Amino acid sequence: MAIPRFGTQSRSSRGHGPQALINFDLNPEDLESYLDEYVIGQAEAKAVLATKMCTHFRRVRYMLERGSRFQDAGFVKNNVIMIGPTGVGKTYMVKLVAQRLGVPFVKGDATKFSETGYVGGDVEDLIRDLVHEADGDVERAQFGIVYLDEIDKIASSGNLIGPDVSRTGVQRALLKPLEETEVDLRVPHDPVSQLEAIEYYRRTGQRKKRTINTRYVLFIVSGAFSGLEEIIKKRLHKQGLGFMAEVTSKNDVEVNYLRFVKAEDLIAYGFESEFVGRLPVITVFDPLTVEDLYLILCNPNSAVIVNKKRDFRAYGIDLVFENQALRLLAQEAEKEKTGARALVRVIERALIPFEKRLPTLGINYLVVTEELVKDPLGWLSHLENTWRQPEWEKRYQAALEEEASRIKEFVAARKKSFARGHGLKLTPARLELAIKLHRRDDLDLHQALEELFILLRQIKNYERSFERRAGFKVTFSEEAVDRILKHIIELDQGVYAYCDRIVNLLEYGLRLINERTGKLNFVIPPEAIEHPEDYLNRLIRQTYQTK
């Protein structure tokens, strides 16, 4: 599957001058599969975000390809508002989407704008930042994503007498960028910009104006929206909807009332109708349960675990977690009610004493156990006196096996996703190699599979280069490819150097067979990788016996 490429191709469209033609070939299910590798749960939010992102960029391409023939005066952007408690993955998901799409991305905090009232300069700075993220390429920047967090903080306060000018002013400052406006890339009050403008005018006699249009800039806003549930609940009870009898019969804790949100609830919360109207897509995130938090820790792409492993690896210490320890960490994190952010805190709380002490002791691995999580200092004291005993090595090996099993279960649950997302036939042998890379180089599983994909592509490139050079073709069987990948990773050797060494041992004999029989395609089995001379002798004998 090709990664979307954002190029710049000149095209006239409705008198706006050259436009960047976006070459976008990603489908919603492809993007959703990518998110599935990193984000636990939130199925509805992933589906909505993946669909609307892909639709937006597909539609932009569709419009730009038609140029001036396309009337897009009524173009409505799929700007998104994400609602959910803190720590459930809203920011993380948007960053993943932008990373996968390869578009310029900037993140801002809506509370920053609250401090400056309704001065629109700060809002426009976000658009200027897009150009910076696009390395100054204005045409590429106009297809970027702007993400505004804490958007609920600019809702007007309901307990004030009179209008809340500061917050409603920020909403109004955002109205034009959310739809379409021209933003001057020269900052009006920046002395450097002013000097550049004066110098340009002195040399040319013309005023220099460089702008970016926000027509195709996509806005995603998010917030926890504390208190919105009460507004929704009040509306539902007032309307007396049929399902309310079922809802009220349950414990309120079991009902996520945010799922019933409508535009009128956001207006009642303190947003102006014009502002809500420019955010047509609403998606709701669910609170994280203990099981969700446990699965986040089990996810081999989890930044929480990968980063902690890297902390210890910096001291030459291999960190591995037992299943029961992960479950206990998830339970402790859930008590803090701050979502996935709490995972980092509970892990740090348990491991900081070991991070400080173990480098001095010279221990090269640490098994995070249930006992360690319950009593870090007590377990450290116990470890200091017993770390040379063979029981620790057994427990370490058992924990490694548990970790491998967790990874295999993770991949098995997303088999179609991995096959579609990496363009790689994921054999059991290749999964073992990915796990090896994951452990050895502290890569997340997605990165490890990408490494394998690159190595596999290099093997295929070697096959093609050999055919051009030799005049006949060698193709490594799937099993042979697995052997090559295994040896390359274990020996930390380049693909071309390794394949050359194997094929050089075979080439003379294969050429003899080619000249004698006219055979042009040789499939190389795993036997030829492990014992090339024995394989070649057998092949030559068979050829001469046949003749």
C-alpha positions as CSV (number, residue, x, y, z in Angstrom):
1,M,0.0,0.0,0.0
2,A,1.5,3.3,-1.0
3,I,2.0,6.0,1.6
4,P,0.2,9.2,0.6
5,R,2.4,11.7,-1.1
6,F,1.8,15.4,-1.0
7,G,3.4,17.1,-4.1
8,T,3.1,20.5,-5.7
9,Q,1.8,20.6,-9.2
10,S,0.8,23.9,-10.7
11,R,-2.9,24.1,-11.7
12,S,-5.1,27.1,-12.2
13,S,-8.3,27.0,-10.2
14,R,-10.9,29.7,-9.9
15,G,-8.3,32.4,-10.3
16,H,-6.4,31.4,-7.1
17,G,-3.2,30.7,-9.0
18,P,-1.1,27.6,-8.7
19,Q,-2.6,24.9,-6.4
20,A,-1.0,21.9,-4.8
21,L,-2.4,18.7,-6.3
22,I,-2.8,16.2,-3.6
23,N,-2.0,12.6,-4.6
24,F,-3.9,10.7,-1.9
25,D,-4.8,7.0,-2.2
26,L,-5.6,6.0,1.4
27,N,-8.9,4.4,2.2
28,P,-10.8,4.7,5.6
29,E,-10.3,1.1,6.5
30,D,-6.5,1.4,5.9
31,L,-6.3,4.3,8.2
32,E,-8.5,2.7,10.8
33,S,-6.3,-0.4,10.7
34,Y,-3.3,1.8,11.4
35,L,-5.0,3.3,14.4
36,D,-6.0,-0.2,15.6
37,E,-2.3,-1.0,16.0
38,Y,-1.8,1.8,18.5
39,V,-5.1,2.8,20.1
40,I,-7.0,0.4,22.3
41,G,-10.8,0.6,22.2
42,Q,-12.5,3.8,21.0
43,A,-13.8,1.9,17.9
44,E,-16.4,4.5,17.1
45,A,-14.0,7.4,17.4
46,K,-11.4,5.6,15.2
47,A,-14.0,4.8,12.6
48,V,-15.3,8.4,12.4
49,L,-11.9,10.0,12.4
50,A,-10.4,7.7,9.8
51,T,-13.5,8.1,7.5
52,K,-13.7,11.8,7.7
53,M,-10.0,12.4,7.3
54,C,-9.8,10.2,4.2
55,T,-13.0,11.7,2.8
56,H,-11.7,15.2,3.3
57,F,-8.4,14.6,1.4
58,R,-10.0,12.5,-1.3
59,R,-12.6,15.2,-1.9
60,V,-9.9,17.9,-2.0
61,R,-8.0,15.9,-4.7
62,Y,-11.3,15.4,-6.6
63,M,-11.9,19.1,-6.6
64,L,-8.4,20.2,-7.5
65,E,-8.2,17.7,-10.4
66,R,-11.1,19.4,-12.0
67,G,-9.6,22.8,-11.6
68,S,-11.7,25.8,-12.8
69,R,-14.5,23.6,-14.1
70,F,-15.5,22.7,-10.5
71,Q,-17.8,25.1,-8.7
72,D,-16.8,24.7,-5.0
73,A,-18.5,27.9,-3.6
74,G,-20.5,25.7,-1.2
75,F,-17.5,23.6,0.0
76,V,-18.1,22.5,3.6
77,K,-15.1,21.1,5.5
78,N,-15.3,18.0,7.7
79,N,-14.0,19.8,10.8
80,V,-14.3,17.5,13.8
81,I,-15.1,18.1,17.4
82,M,-13.9,15.3,19.8
83,I,-15.5,14.9,23.2
84,G,-14.2,12.8,26.0
85,P,-12.5,12.7,29.4
86,T,-8.9,13.4,29.9
87,G,-6.3,10.7,29.0
88,V,-8.5,8.7,26.7
89,G,-6.3,9.2,23.6
90,K,-7.8,12.2,21.8
91,T,-4.5,14.0,21.1
92,Y,-2.6,10.8,20.5
93,M,-5.1,9.7,17.9
94,V,-4.9,13.0,16.0
95,K,-1.1,12.9,16.0
96,L,-1.2,9.3,14.6
97,V,-3.5,10.4,11.8
98,A,-1.4,13.3,10.8
99,Q,1.7,11.1,10.9
100,R,0.2,8.4,8.8
101,L,-1.2,11.0,6.2
102,G,2.1,12.8,6.1
103,V,0.5,16.3,6.2
104,P,1.7,19.3,8.1
105,F,0.3,19.3,11.6
106,V,0.2,21.9,14.4
107,K,-1.3,21.7,17.9
108,G,-2.6,24.6,19.9
109,D,-4.2,25.1,23.3
110,A,-7.5,27.0,23.3
111,T,-6.8,28.3,26.8
112,K,-3.9,30.4,25.3
113,F,-6.4,32.4,23.3
114,S,-8.6,33.0,26.4
115,E,-5.8,34.9,28.0
116,T,-5.5,37.4,25.0
117,G,-9.3,38.1,24.6
118,Y,-10.5,38.3,21.0
119,V,-7.3,39.4,19.4
120,G,-7.3,37.3,16.3
121,G,-3.5,37.3,15.8
122,D,-3.0,34.2,18.0
123,V,-5.4,32.2,16.0
124,E,-3.7,33.2,12.7
125,D,-0.4,32.2,14.2
126,L,-1.6,28.6,14.1
127,I,-1.9,28.9,10.3
128,R,1.5,30.5,10.1
129,D,2.9,27.6,12.1
130,L,1.5,25.2,9.5
131,V,3.8,26.9,6.9
132,H,6.7,26.5,9.2
133,E,5.9,22.7,9.7
134,A,5.8,22.4,5.8
135,D,9.3,23.9,5.6
136,G,8.0,27.1,4.1
137,D,6.0,25.3,1.4
138,V,2.7,27.3,1.4
139,E,1.0,25.0,-1.1
140,R,1.7,22.0,1.0
141,A,0.7,23.8,4.2
142,Q,-2.8,24.6,2.9
143,F,-3.6,20.8,3.2
144,G,-2.5,20.7,6.8
145,I,-4.3,19.8,10.0
146,V,-4.8,22.2,12.9
147,Y,-5.6,20.6,16.3
148,L,-7.0,22.7,19.1
149,D,-7.2,21.1,22.5
150,E,-9.1,22.3,25.6
151,I,-11.8,23.8,23.3
152,D,-14.4,23.5,26.0
153,K,-12.5,26.2,27.9
154,I,-13.6,28.9,25.4
155,A,-17.3,28.2,26.0
156,S,-19.0,31.2,27.6
157,S,-19.6,30.8,31.3
158,G,-23.2,30.4,32.2
159,N,-22.9,32.0,35.7
160,L,-21.8,35.4,34.4
161,I,-24.1,38.4,34.2
162,G,-23.9,39.8,30.7
163,P,-21.9,38.4,27.8
164,D,-18.6,36.6,28.4
165,V,-16.7,38.8,25.9
166,S,-13.3,37.1,26.2
167,R,-14.5,33.6,25.4
168,T,-17.0,34.4,22.7
169,G,-14.5,36.7,21.1
170,V,-12.1,33.7,20.7
171,Q,-14.9,31.7,19.1
172,R,-15.5,34.5,16.6
173,A,-11.8,34.8,15.9
174,L,-11.9,31.1,14.9
175,L,-14.9,31.4,12.6
176,K,-13.1,32.5,9.4
177,P,-10.2,30.1,9.6
178,L,-12.6,27.2,10.3
179,E,-14.3,28.0,7.0
180,E,-12.1,30.0,4.7
181,T,-10.0,33.1,5.0
182,E,-6.7,34.5,3.7
183,V,-4.0,34.7,6.4
184,D,-1.1,37.1,5.9
185,L,2.1,35.2,6.5
186,R,3.8,38.4,7.6
187,V,3.2,39.1,11.3
188,P,2.1,42.7,11.5
189,H,4.0,43.6,14.7
190,D,7.1,41.6,14.0
191,P,10.1,44.0,13.5
192,V,11.9,41.5,11.2
193,S,8.9,41.2,9.0
194,Q,8.5,45.0,8.8
195,L,12.2,45.4,7.8
196,E,11.8,42.7,5.1
197,A,8.7,44.5,3.8
198,I,10.5,47.9,3.7
199,E,13.5,46.4,1.9
200,Y,11.3,44.6,-0.6
201,Y,9.4,47.9,-1.3
202,R,12.7,49.8,-1.7
203,R,14.0,47.4,-4.3
204,T,10.8,46.8,-6.3
205,G,8.5,49.7,-5.5
206,Q,5.8,47.1,-4.7
207,R,4.2,45.9,-1.5
208,K,5.1,42.2,-0.8
209,K,2.1,40.2,0.4
210,R,2.3,36.5,1.0
211,T,-0.8,34.7,2.2
212,I,-2.2,31.2,2.8
213,N,-5.9,30.3,2.2
214,T,-7.5,28.1,4.9
215,R,-10.1,26.6,2.5
216,Y,-8.6,23.1,2.7
217,V,-7.0,23.3,6.2
218,L,-8.8,20.8,8.4
219,F,-9.6,21.7,12.0
220,I,-10.0,19.2,14.8
221,V,-10.9,20.4,18.2
222,S,-11.3,18.5,21.5
223,G,-12.1,18.8,25.1
224,A,-13.3,17.0,28.2
225,F,-16.5,19.1,28.4
226,S,-17.1,18.8,32.1
227,G,-20.8,19.5,32.8
228,L,-22.0,18.7,29.3
229,E,-23.4,15.3,30.5
230,E,-25.9,17.1,32.8
231,I,-27.1,19.3,29.9
232,I,-27.6,16.2,27.7
233,K,-29.3,14.3,30.6
234,K,-31.7,17.2,31.2
235,R,-32.7,17.4,27.5
236,L,-33.3,13.7,27.3
237,H,-35.5,13.6,30.3
238,K,-37.4,16.7,29.1
239,Q,-38.0,15.1,25.7
240,G,-39.1,11.9,27.4
241,L,-37.6,9.7,24.6
242,G,-38.6,6.1,24.5
243,F,-35.2,4.7,25.4
244,M,-35.1,6.9,28.6
245,A,-37.0,4.3,30.6
246,E,-34.3,1.8,29.9
247,V,-31.5,4.3,30.5
248,T,-32.9,5.5,33.9
249,S,-33.3,1.9,35.0
250,K,-29.6,1.4,34.9
251,N,-26.9,2.9,37.1
252,D,-25.9,6.3,35.6
253,V,-22.3,5.2,35.8
254,E,-22.9,2.7,33.1
255,V,-24.4,5.2,30.7
256,N,-22.1,7.6,28.7
257,Y,-24.6,10.4,28.1
258,L,-22.1,12.2,25.9
259,R,-23.0,9.7,23.1
260,F,-26.4,11.5,22.8
261,V,-24.8,14.9,22.3
262,K,-26.4,17.3,19.7
263,A,-25.5,20.7,18.5
264,E,-28.1,22.3,20.7
265,D,-26.3,20.8,23.8
266,L,-23.1,22.4,22.7
267,I,-24.9,25.8,22.3
268,A,-26.4,25.4,25.7
269,Y,-22.9,24.6,27.0
270,G,-21.7,28.1,25.9
271,F,-20.8,27.9,22.2
272,E,-22.2,30.2,19.6
273,S,-24.3,28.6,16.9
274,E,-22.1,29.9,14.1
275,F,-19.1,28.2,15.8
276,V,-20.8,24.9,16.3
277,G,-22.1,25.0,12.7
278,R,-18.5,25.0,11.5
279,L,-17.8,21.7,13.3
280,P,-20.2,19.4,11.6
281,V,-18.6,16.1,12.7
282,I,-18.9,15.1,16.4
283,T,-17.2,12.0,17.8
284,V,-17.3,10.8,21.4
285,F,-14.6,8.9,23.3
286,D,-15.4,6.4,26.0
287,P,-13.7,6.5,29.5
288,L,-11.0,3.8,29.9
289,T,-11.7,0.8,32.0
290,V,-9.2,-1.3,33.9
291,E,-9.2,-3.8,31.1
292,D,-8.6,-1.0,28.6
293,L,-5.6,0.2,30.6
294,Y,-4.3,-3.4,30.9
295,L,-4.6,-3.8,27.1
296,I,-2.7,-0.5,26.5
297,L,0.2,-1.9,28.6
298,C,0.0,-5.2,26.6
299,N,0.1,-3.3,23.3
300,P,3.7,-3.7,21.8
301,N,3.2,-0.3,20.2
302,S,2.5,1.3,23.6
303,A,4.6,4.4,24.1
304,V,4.3,3.9,27.8
305,I,6.1,0.6,27.9
306,V,8.5,1.3,25.0
307,N,9.7,4.5,26.5
308,K,10.2,2.9,29.9
309,K,12.2,0.1,28.3
310,R,14.4,2.7,26.6
311,D,15.0,4.4,29.9
312,F,16.5,1.2,31.4
313,R,18.2,0.2,28.1
314,A,20.2,3.4,28.4
315,Y,21.9,1.7,31.4
316,G,22.2,-1.6,29.6
317,I,19.3,-3.1,31.5
318,D,16.6,-5.2,29.8
319,L,13.2,-4.5,31.3
320,V,10.4,-7.1,31.0
321,F,7.0,-7.2,32.7
322,E,5.0,-10.1,34.0
323,N,1.3,-10.3,33.2
324,Q,0.2,-9.9,36.8
325,A,2.3,-6.9,37.2
326,L,0.7,-5.2,34.2
327,R,-2.8,-6.0,35.6
328,L,-1.9,-4.5,39.0
329,L,-0.5,-1.4,37.3
330,A,-3.7,-1.0,35.3
331,Q,-5.8,-1.3,38.5
332,E,-3.7,1.4,40.3
333,A,-3.9,3.7,37.2
334,E,-7.7,3.4,37.0
335,K,-8.0,4.6,40.6
336,E,-6.5,8.0,39.6
337,K,-9.3,8.7,37.0
338,T,-7.0,10.4,34.5
339,G,-7.0,7.8,31.8
340,A,-3.8,6.5,30.2
341,R,-1.8,9.4,31.6
342,A,-2.0,7.7,35.0
343,L,-0.2,4.7,33.6
344,V,3.0,6.7,33.3
345,R,2.7,7.9,36.9
346,V,2.1,4.5,38.5
347,I,5.0,2.9,36.4
348,E,7.4,5.7,37.4
349,R,6.3,5.4,41.1
350,A,7.2,1.7,41.0
351,L,10.4,1.8,39.0
352,I,12.2,5.0,40.0
353,P,14.0,3.2,42.9
354,F,15.3,0.5,40.5
355,E,16.2,3.0,37.9
356,K,18.4,4.7,40.5
357,R,20.0,1.6,42.1
358,L,20.4,-1.1,39.4
359,P,23.0,0.7,37.3
360,T,25.4,0.7,40.3
361,L,24.8,-3.0,41.0
362,G,25.6,-4.0,37.4
363,I,22.3,-6.0,36.9
364,N,21.5,-6.4,33.2
365,Y,17.8,-7.2,33.4
366,L,14.8,-6.5,35.6
367,V,11.6,-8.5,35.9
368,V,8.7,-6.2,36.9
369,T,6.6,-8.5,39.2
370,E,3.4,-8.1,41.1
371,E,5.5,-8.0,44.3
372,L,7.6,-5.2,42.9
373,V,4.6,-3.0,42.1
374,K,3.1,-3.6,45.6
375,D,6.2,-2.8,47.5
376,P,9.0,-1.2,45.3
377,L,11.5,-0.5,48.1
378,G,11.0,-3.8,49.9
379,W,11.4,-5.7,46.6
380,L,14.5,-3.7,45.8
381,S,16.1,-4.7,49.1
382,H,15.2,-8.3,48.4
383,L,16.7,-8.1,44.9
384,E,19.9,-6.6,46.1
385,N,20.6,-9.7,48.2
386,T,19.4,-12.3,45.8
387,W,20.0,-11.1,42.2
388,R,22.8,-13.6,41.5
389,Q,20.5,-16.6,42.3
390,P,19.5,-18.7,39.3
391,E,15.8,-18.4,40.1
392,W,15.9,-14.8,38.7
393,E,17.2,-16.0,35.3
394,K,14.3,-18.5,35.2
395,R,11.8,-15.9,36.0
396,Y,13.3,-13.6,33.4
397,Q,13.0,-16.2,30.7
398,A,9.4,-17.0,31.7
399,A,8.6,-13.3,31.5
400,L,10.1,-13.0,28.1
401,E,7.9,-15.9,27.0
402,E,4.8,-14.2,28.4
403,E,5.8,-11.0,26.5
404,A,6.1,-12.9,23.3
405,S,2.7,-14.5,23.9
406,R,1.1,-11.1,24.4
407,I,2.6,-9.8,21.2
408,K,1.3,-12.9,19.2
409,E,-2.2,-12.5,20.7
410,F,-2.1,-8.8,19.8
411,V,-1.2,-9.6,16.2
412,A,-3.6,-12.5,15.9
413,A,-6.5,-10.2,16.9
414,R,-5.4,-7.8,14.1
415,K,-4.2,-10.2,11.4
416,K,-6.1,-8.5,8.6
417,S,-5.0,-5.1,9.8
418,F,-1.3,-6.0,9.8
419,A,-1.5,-7.7,6.4
420,R,-3.2,-4.7,4.8
421,G,-1.1,-2.1,6.7
422,H,2.4,-3.4,6.0
423,G,2.2,-5.1,2.6
424,L,4.1,-8.0,4.2
425,K,3.1,-11.7,4.4
426,L,3.5,-12.1,8.1
427,T,4.6,-15.7,8.6
428,P,5.2,-17.1,12.1
429,A,9.0,-16.9,11.4
430,R,8.7,-13.2,10.5
431,L,6.6,-12.5,13.5
432,E,9.4,-14.0,15.7
433,L,11.9,-11.8,13.9
434,A,9.7,-8.7,14.5
435,I,9.6,-9.6,18.2
436,K,13.4,-10.0,18.2
437,L,13.8,-6.5,16.7
438,H,11.2,-5.1,19.1
439,R,13.2,-6.4,22.0
440,R,16.7,-5.8,20.7
441,D,16.3,-2.3,19.4
442,D,13.4,-1.1,21.6
443,L,11.2,-0.5,18.6
444,D,7.4,-0.6,18.8
445,L,6.0,-3.5,16.8
446,H,4.9,-1.2,13.9
447,Q,8.4,0.1,13.5
448,A,9.8,-3.5,13.7
449,L,7.5,-4.7,11.0
450,E,8.5,-1.6,8.9
451,E,12.1,-2.7,9.3
452,L,11.3,-6.2,8.1
453,F,9.3,-4.7,5.1
454,I,12.4,-2.6,4.1
455,L,14.7,-5.7,4.3
456,L,12.2,-7.8,2.3
457,R,12.0,-5.1,-0.4
458,Q,15.8,-5.0,-0.5
459,I,15.9,-8.8,-1.1
460,K,13.4,-8.4,-4.0
461,N,15.5,-5.5,-5.4
462,Y,18.6,-7.8,-5.2
463,E,16.8,-10.4,-7.2
464,R,16.0,-7.9,-10.0
465,S,19.5,-6.5,-10.0
466,F,21.0,-10.0,-10.3
467,E,18.7,-10.8,-13.3
468,R,19.9,-7.7,-15.1
469,R,23.5,-8.6,-14.5
470,A,23.4,-12.4,-15.1
471,G,20.7,-12.7,-17.8
472,F,18.8,-15.3,-15.8
473,K,16.6,-15.1,-12.7
474,V,16.9,-16.3,-9.1
475,T,13.9,-16.1,-6.8
476,F,14.2,-16.9,-3.1
477,S,11.4,-19.0,-1.8
478,E,9.3,-17.7,1.1
479,E,11.1,-20.1,3.5
480,A,14.5,-19.0,2.0
481,V,13.6,-15.3,2.5
482,D,12.8,-16.1,6.2
483,R,16.2,-17.7,6.6
484,I,17.9,-14.7,5.0
485,L,16.0,-12.2,7.2
486,K,17.0,-14.3,10.3
487,H,20.7,-14.3,9.4
488,I,20.7,-10.6,8.4
489,I,19.2,-9.6,11.7
490,E,21.3,-11.9,13.8
491,L,24.6,-10.9,12.1
492,D,23.5,-7.3,11.7
493,Q,24.7,-7.5,8.1
494,G,23.5,-5.7,5.0
495,V,21.0,-7.4,2.6
496,Y,23.1,-7.0,-0.6
497,A,26.4,-8.2,1.0
498,Y,24.7,-11.3,2.5
499,C,22.8,-12.2,-0.7
500,D,25.9,-11.6,-2.8
501,R,27.8,-14.0,-0.6
502,I,25.2,-16.8,-1.0
503,V,24.6,-16.2,-4.7
504,N,28.3,-16.0,-5.6
505,L,28.6,-19.6,-4.3
506,L,25.8,-20.6,-6.5
507,E,26.2,-18.5,-9.6
508,Y,28.8,-20.6,-11.5
509,G,26.8,-23.8,-11.2
510,L,23.5,-22.1,-12.0
511,R,25.2,-20.6,-15.1
512,L,26.3,-24.0,-16.2
513,I,22.8,-25.3,-15.9
514,N,21.4,-22.3,-17.7
515,E,23.8,-22.8,-20.6
516,R,23.2,-26.6,-20.7
517,T,19.4,-26.5,-20.4
518,G,18.3,-23.0,-21.2
519,K,16.6,-22.7,-17.8
520,L,16.0,-19.0,-17.0
521,N,14.4,-19.1,-13.6
522,F,15.8,-20.7,-10.4
523,V,13.8,-20.9,-7.2
524,I,16.3,-20.9,-4.3
525,P,15.1,-23.1,-1.4
526,P,16.1,-22.7,2.3
527,E,18.6,-25.5,1.9
528,A,20.6,-23.3,-0.5
529,I,20.9,-20.7,2.2
530,E,22.1,-23.0,4.9
531,H,24.3,-25.4,2.7
532,P,24.8,-23.8,-0.7
533,E,27.5,-26.2,-1.9
534,D,25.5,-29.3,-1.1
535,Y,22.4,-27.8,-2.7
536,L,24.3,-26.9,-5.9
537,N,26.0,-30.3,-6.2
538,R,22.6,-32.0,-5.9
539,L,21.1,-29.7,-8.5
540,I,23.9,-30.3,-11.0
541,R,23.7,-34.1,-10.5
542,Q,19.9,-34.0,-11.2
543,T,20.5,-31.9,-14.3
544,Y,23.1,-34.3,-15.8
545,Q,21.0,-37.4,-14.9
546,T,18.0,-35.9,-16.6
547,K,20.1,-35.3,-19.7
